[in-house]
């Protein structure tokens, strides 16, 4: 009970009212604005072999941040339009530290995917517009593929430089740099199928 000579609630009462106003505002948005989003709903279409590139961007819910314009693309080497094994080896050399034998952790690639010939990751944040950064990354990937398919020099006598991969593994401090475990780590594909329980026949 408030004293008779007090015409206003204390500060804690105003805080409670402010929280109730915020809650009511969000409830009004859910009631009146959320149904309008149905018009923008699109069905999910899984990527095909013709669209192997994964594009990643960042968003801060309306707040400005320099990383908003950054664009990152990741593509498996096996899905690129390379002519032969010499071109696969050459693009790994040309990509340098942008190539890794395993998919990057922030690439959005499923852990069940086969590693194959590895993945190439290209990022750009040099331009003021996100579409410009994406275009630069895409053009750089096209140049890599064109250079890899150039038969004038295959670089077949050059070994693959794995120092950036080993360095990253050592920084993780998980012991994978011993005995070549970084490139031979067992995956779910190595699980013996004969160990799986048999489904009862109908």
Buried (B, 14 or more C-beta within 10 A) or exposed (E): EEEEEEEEEEEEEEEEEEEEEEEEEEEEEEEEEEEEEEEEEEEEEEEEEEEBBBEBEEEEEEEEEEEEBBBBBBBBBBBBEBEEEBBBBBBBBBBEEBBBBBBBEEBEBEEEBEBEBBBBBBBBBEBEEBEBBBBBBBEBBEEBBEBBBEEEEBBEEEEEEBEEBBEEBEEEEEEBBEEEEBEEEEEEEEEEEEEEEEEEEE
